[in-house]
């Protein structure tokens, strides 16, 4: 009496091989998916670190500028000036160290300069950021950036300083933060001094636009607010290009 169907040994080996092959394929797909998730999370962590470090640079540059001795405020010539500000009898420290760029893994940074002085820094990476929105108002220009080099951490002038420069009321032509002169009518054919720090002016203009966005749309998560910040960011990019 036949109790079961006989399967040749070679065919059994074939079934085992196919099963093992399917297991390897499925495992490979799972590992690849896990690797992609891990890589994306690692990149997001680097972005968070870059935003923090960039903010430290921006604050240090602002501290150097605000603590300028004399009537004419100046930005640093090198990043080393932030570590040891020798303009004072006892050197001041605006930055603890030259931080490593978490994206490139080096301490090399791009410099935003105006008349040779550093007003901001940025990463030298041309990789496209994963983070495309949800930035604070200071960094609304980072929205939809094509590469990390577009994340520029620039010290912006205050609204008061911006208004002073735009009205031409500076003690020294082209100087920022000078003592306002007595109010006199400009001579015919003489134009008021033009602002010298274009990046700072554009950044201050962006800050004003972002403040207006917050006042008009209220919540920062609504679609109307997102559109307002996007328009402000585009205006900021156009200002930098001009």
KOLKOLRO-322760 format. One record per residue: residue number from 1; chain; x, y, z of N, C-alpha, C, O in turn. Coordinates in Angstrom, 3 decimals. Atoms other than C-alpha are relative to their C-alpha. Layout:
% KOLKOLRO-322760
NUM/A/X/Y/Z/X/Y/Z/X/Y/Z/X/Y/Z
...
***
This chain:
% KOLKOLRO-322760
1/A/0.852/-1.190/0.000/0.000/0.000/0.000/0.888/1.241/0.000/1.805/1.353/0.814
2/A/-0.788/-1.221/0.119/1.402/3.398/-1.038/-0.576/1.046/0.946/-1.750/1.402/0.840
3/A/0.477/-0.972/-1.001/1.165/5.907/1.827/0.329/1.438/-0.354/-0.235/2.338/0.268
4/A/-0.377/-1.368/0.346/2.719/8.983/0.201/0.723/0.034/-1.326/1.176/-0.985/-1.847
5/A/-0.657/-0.167/1.280/4.193/10.390/-2.933/1.499/0.150/0.206/1.951/0.912/1.060
6/A/-1.460/-0.051/-0.129/7.882/9.882/-3.364/0.540/1.185/-0.784/0.216/1.358/-1.959
7/A/-0.619/-1.162/0.637/9.885/13.066/-4.119/1.479/-0.268/-0.098/2.135/-0.488/0.921
8/A/-1.431/0.273/0.165/13.337/12.540/-5.582/0.846/0.957/0.831/0.438/2.088/1.094
9/A/-0.898/-0.797/-0.843/16.252/13.841/-3.499/0.429/1.276/-0.704/0.532/2.325/-0.068
10/A/-0.431/-1.180/0.743/17.364/16.229/-6.251/-1.072/1.084/0.008/-0.770/2.272/0.119
11/A/1.077/-0.983/-0.022/13.920/17.855/-6.345/-0.126/0.629/1.378/-0.395/1.825/1.490
12/A/0.043/-0.541/-1.354/13.944/18.230/-2.557/1.098/1.045/0.206/0.880/2.081/0.833
13/A/-1.093/-0.961/-0.104/17.306/19.944/-2.784/-0.327/1.292/-0.741/0.052/2.383/-0.314
14/A/0.403/-1.185/0.767/15.862/22.278/-5.417/-0.962/0.874/0.780/-0.847/2.100/0.774
15/A/0.937/-0.771/-0.821/12.999/23.280/-3.135/0.736/0.717/1.140/0.435/1.868/1.456
16/A/-0.765/-0.598/-1.097/15.442/23.916/-0.303/0.807/1.197/-0.493/0.891/2.214/0.195
17/A/-0.797/-1.080/0.567/17.628/26.079/-2.528/-0.864/1.221/-0.298/-0.468/2.352/-0.013
18/A/0.910/-1.105/0.302/14.656/28.171/-3.711/-0.459/0.700/1.274/-0.547/1.927/1.327
19/A/0.418/-0.583/-1.268/13.487/28.650/-0.139/1.097/0.847/0.619/0.841/1.929/1.147
20/A/-1.128/-0.744/-0.535/16.944/29.733/0.943/0.239/1.274/-0.800/0.562/2.314/-0.226
21/A/-0.177/-1.166/0.852/17.203/32.102/-2.034/-1.032/1.075/0.316/-0.695/2.258/0.380
22/A/1.052/-0.959/-0.349/13.863/33.735/-1.170/0.288/0.652/1.351/0.054/1.844/1.545
23/A/-0.333/-0.544/-1.326/14.990/34.132/2.424/1.106/1.053/-0.107/1.045/2.103/0.532
24/A/-1.098/-0.954/0.184/18.207/35.838/1.309/-0.502/1.289/-0.642/-0.097/2.379/-0.239
25/A/0.528/-1.182/0.685/16.294/38.193/-1.021/-0.810/0.868/0.956/-0.637/2.086/1.003
26/A/0.830/-0.744/-0.947/13.769/39.165/1.642/0.859/0.662/1.074/0.622/1.808/1.456
27/A/-0.887/-0.559/-1.021/16.514/39.647/4.217/0.771/1.192/-0.554/0.973/2.184/0.147
28/A/-0.723/-1.103/0.627/18.445/41.845/1.765/-0.853/1.237/-0.128/-0.388/2.350/0.119
29/A/0.921/-1.136/0.124/15.408/44.026/1.123/-0.217/0.654/1.358/-0.227/1.880/1.470
30/A/0.220/-0.535/-1.347/14.798/44.394/4.855/1.220/0.768/0.491/1.094/1.837/1.089
31/A/-1.220/-0.670/-0.431/18.433/45.270/5.515/0.211/1.317/-0.751/0.637/2.314/-0.168
32/A/-0.147/-1.224/0.788/18.483/47.800/2.664/-0.943/1.091/0.508/-0.569/2.260/0.608
33/A/0.967/-0.962/-0.514/15.341/49.443/4.006/0.448/0.546/1.346/0.335/1.743/1.614
34/A/-0.495/-0.441/-1.300/16.796/49.535/7.501/1.189/0.934/-0.157/1.314/1.917/0.574
35/A/-1.163/-0.850/0.251/20.028/51.011/6.133/-0.395/1.383/-0.461/0.216/2.372/-0.057
36/A/0.463/-1.300/0.483/18.144/53.778/4.338/-0.582/0.828/1.143/-0.337/2.030/1.248
37/A/0.582/-0.701/-1.145/16.204/54.636/7.482/1.104/0.502/0.926/1.055/1.634/1.408
38/A/-1.100/-0.388/-0.879/19.405/54.674/9.530/0.786/1.173/-0.599/1.152/2.109/0.112
39/A/-0.750/-1.062/0.663/21.197/56.851/6.960/-0.766/1.323/0.066/-0.171/2.374/0.302
40/A/0.815/-1.215/-0.047/18.297/59.336/6.864/0.000/0.583/1.407/0.087/1.799/1.576
41/A/0.009/-0.488/-1.368/18.192/59.546/10.648/1.356/0.590/0.373/1.426/1.592/1.085
42/A/-1.332/-0.527/-0.265/21.961/60.039/10.804/0.170/1.379/-0.639/0.775/2.274/-0.047
43/A/-0.096/-1.287/0.665/21.685/62.872/8.282/-0.818/1.059/0.732/-0.394/2.210/0.843
44/A/0.827/-0.958/-0.749/18.874/64.503/10.258/0.705/0.430/1.292/0.597/1.583/1.710
45/A/-0.740/-0.347/-1.209/21.032/64.356/13.380/1.118/0.984/-0.330/1.379/1.911/0.437
46/A/-1.036/-0.935/0.426/23.848/66.075/11.482/-0.591/1.375/-0.293/0.037/2.399/-0.022
47/A/0.647/-1.280/0.279/21.406/68.747/10.357/-0.317/0.745/1.290/-0.125/1.958/1.376
48/A/0.282/-0.643/-1.286/20.317/69.400/13.944/1.283/0.568/0.610/1.286/1.660/1.179
49/A/-1.281/-0.463/-0.526/23.960/69.674/14.951/0.501/1.218/-0.777/1.052/2.151/-0.191
50/A/-0.436/-1.125/0.829/24.705/72.004/12.028/-0.768/1.267/0.370/-0.181/2.347/0.439
51/A/0.798/-1.160/-0.387/21.845/74.311/13.022/0.471/0.568/1.338/0.519/1.785/1.521
52/A/-0.483/-0.458/-1.307/23.141/74.455/16.592/1.358/0.694/-0.129/1.562/1.780/0.413
53/A/-1.344/-0.561/0.155/26.768/75.072/15.583/-0.049/1.316/-0.778/0.618/2.287/-0.419
54/A/0.133/-1.235/0.774/25.788/77.642/12.963/-0.508/1.147/0.848/-0.076/2.288/0.684
55/A/0.526/-1.032/-0.894/23.830/79.520/15.621/1.087/0.503/0.944/1.114/1.686/1.283
56/A/-1.106/-0.428/-0.865/26.928/79.555/17.860/0.920/0.968/-0.740/1.365/1.967/-0.175
57/A/-0.819/-0.903/0.807/28.948/81.123/15.049/-0.698/1.348/-0.189/-0.077/2.404/-0.066
58/A/0.745/-1.238/0.249/26.222/83.658/14.315/-0.008/0.892/1.243/0.174/2.105/1.141
59/A/0.004/-0.767/-1.246/26.001/84.721/17.964/1.389/0.553/0.307/1.528/1.685/0.769
60/A/-1.368/-0.460/-0.273/29.791/84.918/18.280/0.373/1.172/-0.890/1.007/2.123/-0.433
61/A/-0.270/-1.110/0.919/30.044/87.139/15.197/-0.749/1.249/0.457/-0.209/2.354/0.405
62/A/0.768/-1.130/-0.517/27.295/89.343/16.613/0.616/0.583/1.261/0.619/1.800/1.447
63/A/-0.645/-0.459/-1.221/29.081/89.523/19.966/1.247/0.808/-0.321/1.496/1.849/0.288
64/A/-1.203/-0.729/0.427/32.314/90.576/18.257/-0.387/1.379/-0.535/0.245/2.384/-0.209
65/A/0.447/-1.255/0.603/30.440/93.243/16.297/-0.504/0.981/1.058/-0.141/2.157/1.043
66/A/0.605/-0.877/-0.997/28.496/94.614/19.269/1.020/0.523/0.998/0.824/1.593/1.574
67/A/-1.002/-0.402/-0.982/31.605/94.803/21.463/1.178/0.744/-0.613/2.250/0.819/-0.012
68/A/-1.050/-0.784/0.632/33.639/96.872/19.040/0.284/1.255/0.814/-0.639/1.958/1.227
69/A/-0.373/-1.220/-0.711/35.561/99.622/20.790/-0.014/1.181/-0.975/0.265/1.019/-2.163
70/A/0.045/-1.170/0.858/35.180/103.138/19.462/-1.382/0.200/-0.615/-2.335/-0.485/-0.245
71/A/1.291/-0.344/0.569/32.403/104.611/17.347/-0.426/-0.827/-1.188/-1.613/-0.861/-1.511
72/A/0.318/0.752/1.213/32.594/102.357/14.278/0.057/-1.501/0.296/1.118/-2.032/0.626
73/A/0.045/1.430/-0.275/31.495/98.767/14.734/0.554/-0.784/-1.187/0.369/-0.402/-2.343
74/A/-0.621/0.809/1.037/33.349/96.079/12.815/-0.232/-1.469/0.255/-0.410/-1.905/1.393
75/A/0.078/1.452/-0.069/33.046/92.394/12.042/1.422/-0.583/-0.003/2.367/0.116/-0.369
76/A/-1.346/0.598/-0.052/35.976/89.957/12.488/0.575/-0.244/-1.394/-0.159/-0.402/-2.369
77/A/-0.689/0.310/1.251/38.556/89.376/9.777/0.205/-1.504/-0.174/0.220/-2.010/-1.296
78/A/-0.197/1.450/0.028/39.116/85.714/10.694/-0.831/-0.633/1.110/-1.265/0.046/2.041
79/A/0.715/0.715/-1.057/37.355/83.063/12.751/0.827/-0.053/1.277/0.276/-0.142/2.375
80/A/-0.864/-0.003/-1.177/40.361/83.068/15.065/-0.249/1.232/0.865/-0.032/1.193/2.076
81/A/0.305/-1.205/-0.769/39.351/86.603/16.081/-1.137/-0.254/0.987/-1.233/0.414/2.017
82/A/1.099/0.320/-0.909/36.253/85.060/17.658/0.506/-0.757/1.225/-0.083/-0.670/2.303
83/A/-0.574/0.749/-1.119/38.425/82.814/19.830/0.782/0.918/0.930/0.782/0.733/2.147
84/A/-0.833/-0.908/-0.791/40.700/85.623/20.969/-0.085/1.393/-0.600/0.612/1.725/-1.559
85/A/0.196/-1.376/0.450/39.551/89.191/20.504/1.055/0.882/0.662/0.946/1.200/1.846
86/A/-1.139/-0.755/-0.535/42.759/91.222/20.945/-0.202/1.507/-0.069/0.752/2.270/0.089
87/A/0.247/-1.436/0.044/41.092/94.594/20.601/-0.075/0.612/1.407/-0.157/1.831/1.559
88/A/0.104/-0.450/-1.380/40.943/94.809/24.396/1.297/-0.294/0.748/2.052/-1.179/0.346
89/A/-1.216/0.265/-0.776/43.725/94.982/27.003/0.106/-1.460/0.430/1.188/-2.046/0.436
90/A/0.063/1.427/-0.312/42.611/91.517/28.107/-0.896/-0.666/-1.049/-2.078/-0.340/-1.168
91/A/0.711/0.607/1.123/41.580/89.314/25.183/-1.340/-0.596/0.439/-1.444/-1.215/1.498
92/A/1.326/0.554/-0.267/37.901/88.363/25.056/-0.242/-1.202/-0.914/0.343/-1.315/-1.992
93/A/0.282/1.231/0.733/36.503/85.043/23.868/-1.494/-0.022/-0.356/-2.344/-0.170/0.522
94/A/1.391/0.009/0.460/33.313/85.159/21.778/-0.453/-1.412/-0.391/-1.650/-1.696/-0.433
95/A/0.294/1.372/0.410/33.528/81.499/20.691/0.961/-0.930/0.728/2.142/-0.618/0.884
96/A/-0.826/0.926/-0.785/34.801/78.495/22.648/1.037/-0.695/-0.856/2.166/-0.899/-0.410
97/A/-0.915/0.684/0.908/36.392/76.745/19.654/-0.539/0.096/-1.410/-1.703/0.439/-1.612
98/A/0.463/0.074/1.390/36.235/76.463/15.869/-0.646/-1.370/-0.169/0.046/-2.386/-0.244
99/A/0.739/1.262/0.038/33.547/73.809/15.605/0.209/-0.724/-1.328/0.460/-0.106/-2.363
100/A/-0.061/0.839/1.187/33.709/70.948/13.148/-1.356/0.004/-0.694/-2.397/-0.086/-0.043
101/A/1.229/0.092/0.777/31.145/70.964/10.359/-0.477/-1.452/0.048/0.219/-2.329/-0.464
102/A/0.452/1.392/-0.127/29.069/67.838/11.121/-0.326/-0.659/-1.335/-0.356/-1.886/-1.423
103/A/0.337/0.572/1.308/28.165/67.394/7.450/1.263/-0.405/-0.757/1.331/-1.510/-1.295
104/A/-1.240/0.305/0.716/31.658/67.557/5.931/1.014/-0.702/0.885/1.926/-1.359/0.383
105/A/-0.935/0.631/-0.925/33.459/66.358/9.048/1.308/0.740/0.159/2.263/0.184/0.701
106/A/-1.225/-0.793/-0.106/36.066/69.149/8.851/-0.315/1.337/0.669/-1.477/1.683/0.879
107/A/0.163/-1.335/-0.580/36.633/72.557/10.426/0.067/1.085/-1.068/0.177/2.269/-0.747
108/A/0.007/-0.965/1.103/36.626/74.208/6.984/-1.425/0.522/-0.198/-2.367/-0.256/-0.347
109/A/1.307/-0.636/0.174/33.753/76.680/6.611/0.057/1.024/-1.130/1.089/1.648/-1.378
110/A/0.122/-1.088/0.948/32.564/78.944/3.865/-0.240/1.293/0.757/-0.903/1.292/1.795
111/A/0.113/-1.298/-0.679/32.738/82.626/4.796/-0.873/0.956/-0.807/-0.677/1.125/-2.011
112/A/0.744/-1.107/0.587/30.177/85.299/4.064/0.734/1.271/0.387/0.827/1.597/1.571
113/A/-0.828/-1.176/-0.285/32.256/88.459/3.766/-0.606/1.263/-0.612/-1.281/1.225/-1.640
114/A/0.365/-1.322/0.490/31.546/92.135/3.321/1.182/0.912/0.257/1.534/1.179/1.406
115/A/-1.200/-0.826/-0.083/34.548/94.355/2.577/1.101/-0.702/0.802/1.810/-0.076/1.590
116/A/-1.051/0.776/-0.634/36.825/91.575/3.795/-0.320/-0.514/1.383/0.403/-1.369/1.895
117/A/0.359/0.406/-1.352/35.092/91.141/7.154/-1.055/-1.114/-0.037/-1.899/-1.149/-0.933
118/A/0.899/1.149/-0.051/33.194/87.982/8.138/-1.315/0.400/0.660/-1.326/0.871/1.798
119/A/1.324/-0.259/-0.562/29.457/88.455/8.650/-0.787/-1.287/0.224/-1.843/-1.268/0.856
120/A/0.697/1.265/-0.184/28.487/84.778/8.541/0.824/-1.163/-0.510/1.869/-0.974/-1.132
121/A/-0.673/1.218/0.455/29.499/81.177/7.847/-1.034/-0.938/-0.607/-2.238/-0.780/-0.403
122/A/0.889/1.009/0.554/28.073/78.247/5.932/0.797/-1.270/-0.288/2.019/-1.232/-0.429
123/A/-0.631/1.279/0.291/28.787/74.571/5.269/0.443/-0.028/-1.460/-0.173/0.610/-2.314
124/A/-0.498/0.126/1.367/30.790/73.681/2.163/-0.597/-1.212/-0.718/-0.188/-1.535/-1.833
125/A/0.616/1.188/0.605/28.622/70.618/1.468/-1.050/0.391/-1.041/-1.871/1.279/-0.813
126/A/0.987/-0.222/1.066/26.629/70.550/-1.785/-1.127/-1.029/0.038/-1.926/-1.107/-0.896
127/A/1.061/0.996/-0.153/24.372/67.736/-0.522/-1.324/0.713/0.283/-1.348/1.745/0.953
128/A/1.316/-0.602/-0.232/20.643/68.501/-0.517/-0.497/-0.361/1.391/-0.495/-1.538/1.749
129/A/0.491/0.286/-1.354/19.230/68.829/3.020/-1.307/-0.787/-0.019/-2.126/-0.634/-0.926
130/A/1.279/0.683/-0.164/16.463/66.518/4.176/-1.029/0.971/0.581/-2.203/0.935/0.214
131/A/0.897/-0.981/-0.616/14.980/69.321/6.267/-0.261/1.119/-0.995/0.667/1.787/-1.451
132/A/0.371/-1.010/0.991/13.090/71.647/3.950/-0.919/1.090/0.549/-1.161/2.090/-0.127
133/A/0.855/-1.023/-0.598/10.806/73.580/6.302/0.048/-0.138/1.520/0.815/-0.932/2.065
134/A/0.043/0.062/-1.449/9.975/74.169/9.938/1.151/0.716/0.683/1.499/0.380/1.815
135/A/-1.110/-0.743/-0.580/12.835/76.613/10.532/-0.527/1.169/0.838/-1.660/1.618/0.659
136/A/0.344/-1.196/-0.758/12.809/79.460/13.045/0.021/1.203/-0.933/0.543/1.128/-2.046
137/A/0.133/-1.171/0.876/12.131/82.936/11.694/1.352/0.559/-0.425/1.463/1.157/-1.495
138/A/-1.325/-0.485/0.389/15.856/83.791/11.719/0.538/-0.729/-1.215/1.360/-0.191/-1.956
139/A/-0.527/0.819/1.080/16.455/81.010/9.218/-1.089/-0.387/-1.005/-1.066/-1.479/-1.573
140/A/1.064/0.262/0.965/13.365/81.258/7.044/0.547/-0.142/-1.415/-0.090/-0.769/-2.261
141/A/-0.600/0.103/1.334/15.685/81.589/4.026/0.503/-1.412/-0.287/0.853/-1.719/-1.427
142/A/-0.449/1.378/0.200/16.679/77.930/4.559/-1.082/-0.875/-0.635/-0.796/-1.988/-1.076
143/A/1.123/0.786/0.535/13.245/76.760/3.339/0.270/-0.383/-1.448/0.621/0.458/-2.276
144/A/-0.156/0.545/1.356/13.498/74.528/0.242/1.406/0.225/-0.566/1.568/0.380/-1.776
145/A/-1.377/-0.167/0.465/17.295/74.937/0.077/0.430/-1.214/-0.817/0.087/-2.347/-0.481
146/A/-0.455/1.068/0.874/18.932/72.893/-2.687/1.260/-0.681/0.520/1.537/-1.819/0.145
147/A/-1.227/0.566/-0.546/22.189/72.318/-0.763/0.330/0.708/1.303/-0.188/1.784/1.599
148/A/-0.326/-0.558/-1.312/23.720/72.951/2.621/0.725/1.340/-0.100/0.692/2.128/0.846
149/A/-0.673/-1.295/0.144/25.761/75.853/1.264/-1.001/1.161/0.032/-0.614/2.310/0.247
150/A/1.018/-1.043/-0.073/22.464/77.756/1.157/-0.428/0.295/1.437/-1.135/1.270/1.692
151/A/0.277/-0.271/-1.410/22.189/77.480/4.933/1.069/0.975/0.505/2.128/0.536/0.953
152/A/-0.993/-1.015/-0.340/24.003/80.745/5.717/-0.363/0.651/1.335/-1.407/1.285/1.486
153/A/0.205/-0.504/-1.355/24.333/81.718/9.357/0.630/1.386/0.091/1.816/1.527/0.389
154/A/-0.486/-1.375/0.132/24.633/85.498/9.055/-0.535/0.852/1.138/-1.720/0.800/1.467
155/A/0.441/-0.941/-1.021/24.541/88.073/11.809/-0.738/1.144/-0.680/-0.240/1.742/-1.634
156/A/0.819/-1.063/0.583/21.800/90.574/11.045/-0.017/1.204/0.918/0.006/1.068/2.141
157/A/0.111/-1.222/-0.781/21.631/94.177/12.146/-1.381/0.091/0.626/-2.345/-0.471/0.107
158/A/1.288/-0.217/-0.638/18.873/95.184/14.507/-0.840/0.938/-0.856/-0.325/1.620/-1.742
159/A/0.895/-0.875/0.754/15.850/97.021/13.171/0.413/1.460/0.170/0.336/2.240/-0.779
160/A/-0.420/-1.388/-0.245/17.123/100.247/14.800/1.223/0.354/-0.830/1.276/1.419/-1.445
161/A/-1.204/-0.257/0.782/20.544/99.955/13.171/-0.320/0.042/-1.484/0.220/0.870/-2.218
162/A/0.376/0.022/1.413/18.967/99.083/9.833/-0.656/1.312/-0.406/-0.349/1.870/-1.459
163/A/0.682/-1.257/0.307/16.717/102.142/9.968/0.982/1.157/-0.045/0.864/2.051/-0.882
164/A/-0.997/-1.062/-0.042/19.683/104.338/10.889/0.826/0.029/-1.271/1.085/1.094/-1.833
165/A/-0.817/0.075/1.207/21.747/103.091/7.951/-0.806/0.400/-1.232/-0.308/1.128/-2.091
166/A/0.803/-0.260/1.186/18.902/103.281/5.444/-0.342/1.481/-0.134/-0.557/1.960/-1.247
167/A/0.284/-1.432/0.078/18.222/106.925/6.340/1.261/0.810/-0.170/1.200/2.033/-0.296
168/A/-1.259/-0.687/0.221/21.920/107.744/5.943/0.493/0.779/1.184/1.352/1.645/1.019
169/A/-0.394/-0.759/-1.177/22.298/109.016/9.518/1.115/-0.737/0.734/0.900/-1.259/1.828
170/A/-1.159/0.609/-0.637/25.742/107.625/10.301/1.090/1.030/0.121/1.196/1.935/-0.707
171/A/-1.040/-0.984/-0.236/28.692/109.503/11.699/1.073/-0.058/-1.056/1.631/0.978/-1.415
172/A/-1.024/0.171/1.016/31.104/108.075/9.105/-0.632/-0.642/-1.213/-1.354/-1.626/-1.054
173/A/0.621/0.587/1.185/30.080/107.348/5.492/0.297/-1.479/-0.095/1.450/-1.908/-0.057
174/A/-0.151/1.438/0.153/29.437/103.645/5.116/0.228/-0.719/1.306/0.317/-1.947/1.290
175/A/-0.254/0.666/-1.275/30.021/102.930/8.826/-1.308/-0.412/0.628/-2.337/0.237/0.439
176/A/1.182/0.511/-0.674/27.580/100.916/10.881/0.084/0.374/1.463/1.105/0.134/2.107
177/A/0.042/-0.292/-1.426/26.560/102.169/14.305/0.720/1.269/0.386/1.015/1.460/1.566
178/A/-0.687/-1.251/-0.327/28.265/105.573/14.070/-0.936/0.963/0.695/-2.139/0.713/0.770
179/A/0.808/-0.998/-0.686/27.059/108.642/15.965/-0.771/0.821/-1.016/-0.164/1.368/-1.937
180/A/0.791/-0.760/0.975/24.179/110.330/14.108/0.414/1.461/0.002/0.545/2.068/1.065
181/A/-0.352/-1.419/0.066/25.156/113.784/12.857/-1.228/0.861/0.165/-2.346/0.350/0.226
182/A/1.136/-0.906/-0.058/22.985/116.846/13.153/-0.766/-0.097/-1.303/-0.186/-0.320/-2.366
183/A/0.854/0.180/1.172/20.062/116.739/10.771/0.151/1.208/-0.922/-0.199/2.327/-0.547
184/A/-0.166/-1.055/0.993/20.890/118.778/7.678/-0.486/-0.502/-1.337/-0.524/-1.709/-1.576
185/A/0.451/0.383/1.322/19.586/118.799/4.155/1.208/-0.377/-0.846/2.218/0.327/-0.813
186/A/-1.138/0.382/0.834/21.858/116.943/1.715/0.220/1.020/-1.103/-0.724/1.639/-1.596
187/A/-0.336/-0.927/1.057/23.665/119.056/-0.822/-0.535/-0.512/-1.330/-0.616/-1.723/-1.538
188/A/0.515/0.431/1.299/22.247/119.021/-4.355/1.020/-0.877/-0.720/2.207/-0.557/-0.779
189/A/-0.863/0.895/0.758/23.642/116.137/-6.376/0.820/-0.939/0.853/1.582/-1.747/0.322
190/A/-0.751/0.882/-0.901/25.072/114.405/-3.287/-0.946/-1.054/0.547/-1.931/-0.727/1.210
191/A/0.841/1.090/-0.470/23.581/111.000/-2.545/0.407/-0.386/1.412/1.584/-0.291/1.758
192/A/-0.352/0.462/-1.342/23.386/109.715/1.039/0.853/-1.255/-0.103/0.755/-1.984/-1.090
193/A/-0.887/1.173/0.046/25.967/107.020/1.894/-0.780/-1.286/-0.120/-1.797/-1.484/0.545
194/A/0.665/1.280/0.206/25.013/103.583/0.708/0.428/-0.974/1.085/1.568/-0.914/1.547
195/A/-0.378/1.013/-0.988/24.921/100.691/3.202/1.143/-0.852/-0.537/1.173/-1.185/-1.721
196/A/-1.155/0.784/0.431/28.153/98.706/3.106/-0.165/-1.482/0.272/0.478/-2.293/-0.395
197/A/0.159/1.396/-0.357/26.998/95.443/4.683/-1.276/-0.551/-0.619/-2.328/-0.577/0.021
198/A/1.197/0.461/0.727/24.627/93.996/2.096/-0.624/-1.222/0.652/-1.847/-1.301/0.768
199/A/0.530/1.215/-0.602/24.295/90.602/3.781/-0.743/0.311/1.302/-1.800/-0.257/1.577
200/A/0.652/-0.369/-1.246/23.464/92.185/7.117/-1.312/0.722/-0.270/-2.302/0.493/0.424
201/A/1.215/-0.729/0.337/20.924/94.507/5.505/-1.084/-0.939/-0.501/-2.247/-0.818/-0.117
202/A/0.968/0.969/0.506/19.257/91.664/3.638/-0.539/-0.856/1.138/-1.731/-1.162/1.189
203/A/0.431/0.795/-1.140/19.176/89.631/6.827/-0.942/0.765/0.910/-1.907/0.199/1.423
204/A/0.881/-0.814/-0.831/17.624/92.481/8.771/-1.356/0.189/-0.670/-2.399/0.177/-0.015
205/A/1.266/-0.090/0.727/15.039/92.937/6.053/-0.819/-1.267/0.145/-2.042/-1.222/0.275
206/A/0.678/1.284/-0.185/14.240/89.240/6.358/-0.598/-0.093/1.397/-1.711/-0.591/1.565
207/A/0.504/0.042/-1.370/13.872/89.581/10.127/-1.274/0.823/0.143/-2.210/0.421/0.833
208/A/1.195/-0.845/-0.053/11.377/92.411/9.659/-1.181/-0.705/-0.678/-2.294/-0.699/-0.153
209/A/1.058/0.726/0.713/9.386/90.371/7.093/-0.537/-1.148/0.839/-1.746/-1.375/0.899
210/A/0.427/1.143/-0.812/9.340/87.348/9.399/-0.825/0.444/1.206/-1.783/-0.222/1.597
211/A/0.786/-0.527/-1.121/8.115/89.452/12.307/-1.408/0.353/-0.454/-2.379/0.093/0.257
212/A/1.318/-0.335/0.543/5.281/90.725/10.138/-0.806/-1.262/-0.286/-2.020/-1.291/-0.090
213/A/0.685/1.267/0.252/4.482/87.144/9.130/-0.574/-0.563/1.291/-1.717/-1.022/1.319
214/A/0.466/0.541/-1.276/4.227/86.073/12.760/-1.182/0.789/0.530/-2.119/0.219/1.089
215/A/1.092/-0.831/-0.499/1.999/89.009/13.612/-1.272/-0.190/-0.813/-2.375/-0.063/-0.281
216/A/1.178/0.101/0.872/-0.307/88.415/10.644/-0.643/-1.380/0.021/-1.867/-1.500/-0.041
217/A/0.573/1.346/0.115/-0.688/84.632/10.641/-0.140/-0.697/1.338/-0.804/-1.730/1.426
218/A/0.166/0.607/-1.317/-0.387/83.864/14.334/0.765/-1.294/0.145/1.963/-1.280/0.426
219/A/-0.635/1.306/-0.140/0.326/80.128/14.427/1.043/-0.199/-1.100/0.839/0.202/-2.245
220/A/-1.089/0.195/0.950/3.579/79.106/12.746/-0.199/-1.222/-0.878/0.599/-1.470/-1.783
221/A/0.184/1.252/0.741/2.141/75.866/11.381/-1.067/0.090/-1.085/-1.221/-0.852/-1.862
222/A/1.067/-0.115/0.974/-0.731/77.170/9.246/0.511/0.201/-1.414/1.637/0.666/-1.591
223/A/-0.435/-0.170/1.397/-0.580/77.203/5.414/0.252/1.450/-0.360/1.172/1.739/-1.126
224/A/-0.204/-1.411/0.305/-0.921/80.992/5.284/1.347/0.474/0.532/2.039/1.257/-0.118
225/A/-1.289/-0.390/-0.580/2.081/81.378/7.578/1.149/-0.583/-0.817/2.170/0.073/-1.025
226/A/-1.043/0.637/0.816/4.100/78.933/5.489/0.225/0.791/-1.286/1.367/0.995/-1.698
227/A/-0.113/-0.791/1.233/3.364/80.956/2.340/0.702/1.323/0.281/1.549/1.763/-0.496
228/A/-0.597/-1.294/-0.352/4.305/84.205/4.092/1.500/-0.136/0.196/2.269/0.682/-0.308
229/A/-1.427/0.208/-0.239/7.659/82.823/5.264/0.729/-0.354/-1.296/1.873/0.050/-1.500
230/A/-0.619/0.366/1.269/8.339/81.346/1.823/0.240/1.226/-0.864/1.301/1.368/-1.471
231/A/-0.143/-1.237/0.771/7.730/84.696/0.134/1.126/0.855/0.578/1.905/1.445/-0.172
232/A/-1.066/-0.774/-0.639/10.012/86.395/2.684/1.369/-0.587/-0.325/2.333/0.147/-0.541
233/A/-1.269/0.656/0.317/12.726/83.813/2.009/0.414/0.272/-1.440/1.593/0.493/-1.714
234/A/-0.311/-0.285/1.397/12.495/84.354/-1.748/0.475/1.455/-0.163/1.385/1.737/-0.942
235/A/-0.426/-1.411/0.053/12.773/88.118/-1.227/1.417/0.156/0.537/2.202/0.957/0.031
236/A/-1.346/-0.042/-0.578/15.850/87.543/0.915/1.039/-0.499/-1.012/2.109/0.095/-1.144
237/A/-0.932/0.525/1.011/17.509/85.430/-1.821/0.187/1.024/-1.116/1.302/1.227/-1.597
238/A/-0.110/-1.012/1.060/16.707/88.114/-4.410/0.851/1.183/0.470/1.604/1.761/-0.313
239/A/-0.808/-1.093/-0.554/18.242/90.745/-2.103/1.483/-0.364/-0.043/2.314/0.484/-0.370
240/A/-1.399/0.433/0.001/21.462/88.716/-1.825/0.575/-0.054/-1.419/1.766/0.181/-1.623
241/A/-0.471/0.097/1.380/21.644/88.252/-5.605/0.249/1.375/-0.618/1.092/1.513/-1.504
242/A/-0.116/-1.326/0.606/21.283/91.964/-6.366/1.267/0.709/0.438/1.518/1.839/0.018
***
